Amino acid sequence: MKRLVLMLALVSTGACASEPTEAFTCGIGELTGTWHVHYEQADGNCGDIADETVILGADGQAAGACTVYASEISPDKCRLDRDFTCPTVDGAGAQHWVGTLRQTGSDRLEGPFTVQLDHRTVGTCRSTYNVLWTKE
């Protein structure tokens, strides 16, 4: 399988978010700090994506050169719907992501994201990933 290394903005991915196990106040859009991001491919042909570390700034966003088309936070700040495109790390292609993150704990975000990769040498692929963010 092809291995993709992707640069992400806060996704801006479980097929279904787990039930919260603690009382907490949601804060999507206000979260900061260092987060570990884990990807599990649910379907598609893009292959595995390595875990990564993302640092969210005071604006709740990861630094990066992505173009955001839509980014909507629910009124209770528990859900983020996002549609964005980022260049590949090697600059030879683009990755278009669409999905939803839900805050399921004070230190946990999860949800499904679909990516379409268009790359000059790798070609085109499309996959859906269950993404889990945990605060480090």
C-alpha positions as YAML, in Angstrom:
chain: A
units: angstrom
residues:
- id: 1
  name: MET
  ca: [0.00, 0.00, 0.00]
- id: 2
  name: LYS
  ca: [1.09, 3.52, -0.65]
- id: 3
  name: ARG
  ca: [1.98, 5.48, 2.44]
- id: 4
  name: LEU
  ca: [0.89, 9.07, 2.57]
- id: 5
  name: VAL
  ca: [2.41, 11.76, 4.71]
- id: 6
  name: LEU
  ca: [-0.12, 14.54, 5.06]
- id: 7
  name: MET
  ca: [0.07, 18.03, 6.51]
- id: 8
  name: LEU
  ca: [-3.22, 18.85, 8.21]
- id: 9
  name: ALA
  ca: [-5.01, 21.85, 9.57]
- id: 10
  name: LEU
  ca: [-7.38, 21.20, 12.44]
- id: 11
  name: VAL
  ca: [-9.66, 18.94, 10.95]
- id: 12
  name: SER
  ca: [-9.71, 19.98, 10.47]
- id: 13
  name: THR
  ca: [-11.58, 12.03, 11.42]
- id: 14
  name: GLY
  ca: [-14.23, 6.78, 13.83]
- id: 15
  name: ALA
  ca: [-17.14, 6.00, 11.66]
- id: 16
  name: CYS
  ca: [-19.02, 6.95, 14.79]
- id: 17
  name: ALA
  ca: [-17.74, 8.91, 17.77]
- id: 18
  name: SER
  ca: [-17.66, 7.10, 21.08]
- id: 19
  name: GLU
  ca: [-19.83, 8.15, 23.99]
- id: 20
  name: PRO
  ca: [-18.24, 10.63, 26.42]
- id: 21
  name: THR
  ca: [-16.85, 8.98, 29.55]
- id: 22
  name: GLU
  ca: [-16.46, 12.15, 31.64]
- id: 23
  name: ALA
  ca: [-18.22, 15.43, 32.28]
- id: 24
  name: PHE
  ca: [-16.51, 18.19, 30.30]
- id: 25
  name: THR
  ca: [-17.22, 21.44, 28.51]
- id: 26
  name: CYS
  ca: [-16.69, 21.40, 24.75]
- id: 27
  name: GLY
  ca: [-14.29, 23.93, 23.31]
- id: 28
  name: ILE
  ca: [-13.68, 23.20, 19.64]
- id: 29
  name: GLY
  ca: [-12.23, 26.37, 18.13]
- id: 30
  name: GLU
  ca: [-10.62, 27.33, 21.45]
- id: 31
  name: LEU
  ca: [-8.39, 24.29, 22.01]
- id: 32
  name: THR
  ca: [-4.64, 24.79, 22.25]
- id: 33
  name: GLY
  ca: [-1.56, 22.72, 22.92]
- id: 34
  name: THR
  ca: [0.05, 19.61, 21.47]
- id: 35
  name: TRP
  ca: [-2.19, 16.87, 20.08]
- id: 36
  name: HIS
  ca: [-1.43, 13.35, 18.83]
- id: 37
  name: VAL
  ca: [-3.40, 12.47, 15.67]
- id: 38
  name: HIS
  ca: [-4.07, 8.82, 14.74]
- id: 39
  name: TYR
  ca: [-5.61, 7.69, 11.42]
- id: 40
  name: GLU
  ca: [-7.38, 4.39, 10.79]
- id: 41
  name: GLN
  ca: [-8.44, 3.73, 7.21]
- id: 42
  name: ALA
  ca: [-12.10, 2.66, 7.06]
- id: 43
  name: ASP
  ca: [-12.26, 2.26, 3.27]
- id: 44
  name: GLY
  ca: [-10.62, 3.41, 0.07]
- id: 45
  name: ASN
  ca: [-7.32, 2.97, -1.71]
- id: 46
  name: CYS
  ca: [-4.93, 5.61, -0.30]
- id: 47
  name: GLY
  ca: [-3.34, 3.38, 2.32]
- id: 48
  name: ASP
  ca: [-2.08, 3.99, 5.83]
- id: 49
  name: ILE
  ca: [-1.25, 7.44, 7.17]
- id: 50
  name: ALA
  ca: [1.37, 7.69, 9.90]
- id: 51
  name: ASP
  ca: [0.43, 9.21, 13.25]
- id: 52
  name: GLU
  ca: [1.49, 12.82, 13.68]
- id: 53
  name: THR
  ca: [1.75, 15.57, 16.25]
- id: 54
  name: VAL
  ca: [-0.13, 18.83, 15.71]
- id: 55
  name: ILE
  ca: [0.27, 22.03, 17.73]
- id: 56
  name: LEU
  ca: [-2.85, 24.18, 17.97]
- id: 57
  name: GLY
  ca: [-2.36, 27.89, 18.56]
- id: 58
  name: ALA
  ca: [-4.42, 30.39, 20.51]
- id: 59
  name: ASP
  ca: [-6.91, 30.49, 17.62]
- id: 60
  name: GLY
  ca: [-7.52, 26.72, 17.84]
- id: 61
  name: GLN
  ca: [-5.90, 26.19, 14.43]
- id: 62
  name: ALA
  ca: [-2.80, 24.34, 13.31]
- id: 63
  name: ALA
  ca: [-0.30, 26.31, 11.28]
- id: 64
  name: GLY
  ca: [-0.19, 25.43, 7.61]
- id: 65
  name: ALA
  ca: [-0.66, 26.43, 4.00]
- id: 66
  name: CYS
  ca: [-4.13, 24.94, 3.58]
- id: 67
  name: THR
  ca: [-7.10, 26.55, 1.88]
- id: 68
  name: VAL
  ca: [-10.26, 26.28, 3.99]
- id: 69
  name: TYR
  ca: [-13.53, 26.24, 2.01]
- id: 70
  name: ALA
  ca: [-15.87, 25.67, 4.95]
- id: 71
  name: SER
  ca: [-15.34, 25.48, 8.69]
- id: 72
  name: GLU
  ca: [-18.40, 25.41, 10.93]
- id: 73
  name: ILE
  ca: [-18.37, 24.96, 14.68]
- id: 74
  name: SER
  ca: [-21.62, 23.94, 16.37]
- id: 75
  name: PRO
  ca: [-23.12, 26.42, 18.87]
- id: 76
  name: ASP
  ca: [-22.18, 24.10, 21.77]
- id: 77
  name: LYS
  ca: [-18.56, 23.88, 20.43]
- id: 78
  name: CYS
  ca: [-18.75, 20.07, 20.40]
- id: 79
  name: ARG
  ca: [-18.63, 19.57, 16.61]
- id: 80
  name: LEU
  ca: [-16.49, 20.88, 13.76]
- id: 81
  name: ASP
  ca: [-17.46, 20.36, 10.11]
- id: 82
  name: ARG
  ca: [-14.55, 21.12, 7.82]
- id: 83
  name: ASP
  ca: [-13.74, 21.18, 4.09]
- id: 84
  name: PHE
  ca: [-10.17, 22.11, 3.11]
- id: 85
  name: THR
  ca: [-7.33, 21.44, 0.67]
- id: 86
  name: CYS
  ca: [-3.64, 21.23, 1.55]
- id: 87
  name: PRO
  ca: [-0.56, 20.74, -0.61]
- id: 88
  name: THR
  ca: [1.28, 17.45, -0.18]
- id: 89
  name: VAL
  ca: [4.50, 17.58, 1.82]
- id: 90
  name: ASP
  ca: [6.56, 17.21, -1.39]
- id: 91
  name: GLY
  ca: [4.57, 19.94, -3.18]
- id: 92
  name: ALA
  ca: [3.73, 17.62, -6.08]
- id: 93
  name: GLY
  ca: [0.03, 17.32, -5.36]
- id: 94
  name: ALA
  ca: [-2.98, 18.32, -3.32]
- id: 95
  name: GLN
  ca: [-5.17, 16.61, -0.76]
- id: 96
  name: HIS
  ca: [-8.81, 17.60, -0.35]
- id: 97
  name: TRP
  ca: [-10.33, 16.71, 3.05]
- id: 98
  name: VAL
  ca: [-14.01, 16.77, 4.11]
- id: 99
  name: GLY
  ca: [-15.26, 15.58, 7.47]
- id: 100
  name: THR
  ca: [-16.47, 16.10, 11.01]
- id: 101
  name: LEU
  ca: [-14.73, 16.09, 14.38]
- id: 102
  name: ARG
  ca: [-16.65, 15.70, 17.64]
- id: 103
  name: GLN
  ca: [-15.23, 16.45, 21.06]
- id: 104
  name: THR
  ca: [-15.83, 13.30, 23.15]
- id: 105
  name: GLY
  ca: [-13.70, 14.23, 26.17]
- id: 106
  name: SER
  ca: [-11.70, 17.12, 27.55]
- id: 107
  name: ASP
  ca: [-8.64, 15.72, 25.76]
- id: 108
  name: ARG
  ca: [-10.23, 13.82, 22.86]
- id: 109
  name: LEU
  ca: [-11.62, 14.64, 19.39]
- id: 110
  name: GLU
  ca: [-12.72, 12.04, 16.85]
- id: 111
  name: GLY
  ca: [-14.63, 11.57, 13.63]
- id: 112
  name: PRO
  ca: [-14.58, 10.49, 10.00]
- id: 113
  name: PHE
  ca: [-12.75, 12.37, 7.25]
- id: 114
  name: THR
  ca: [-12.58, 11.57, 3.55]
- id: 115
  name: VAL
  ca: [-9.55, 12.59, 1.52]
- id: 116
  name: GLN
  ca: [-8.93, 12.67, -2.20]
- id: 117
  name: LEU
  ca: [-5.27, 12.84, -3.12]
- id: 118
  name: ASP
  ca: [-4.26, 14.09, -6.56]
- id: 119
  name: HIS
  ca: [-0.49, 13.74, -7.09]
- id: 120
  name: ARG
  ca: [1.71, 14.04, -10.19]
- id: 121
  name: THR
  ca: [3.66, 10.83, -9.52]
- id: 122
  name: VAL
  ca: [1.41, 8.81, -7.18]
- id: 123
  name: GLY
  ca: [-1.83, 9.45, -9.09]
- id: 124
  name: THR
  ca: [-5.28, 9.80, -7.55]
- id: 125
  name: CYS
  ca: [-6.73, 7.93, -4.60]
- id: 126
  name: ARG
  ca: [-9.66, 8.36, -2.22]
- id: 127
  name: SER
  ca: [-10.10, 7.03, 1.33]
- id: 128
  name: THR
  ca: [-12.12, 7.60, 4.48]
- id: 129
  name: TYR
  ca: [-10.28, 7.58, 7.79]
- id: 130
  name: ASN
  ca: [-11.44, 7.44, 11.38]
- id: 131
  name: VAL
  ca: [-9.33, 10.14, 12.98]
- id: 132
  name: LEU
  ca: [-8.59, 10.35, 16.69]
- id: 133
  name: TRP
  ca: [-6.98, 13.43, 18.30]
- id: 134
  name: THR
  ca: [-5.70, 13.06, 21.88]
- id: 135
  name: LYS
  ca: [-4.09, 15.86, 23.85]
- id: 136
  name: GLU
  ca: [-0.51, 15.17, 24.89]
...
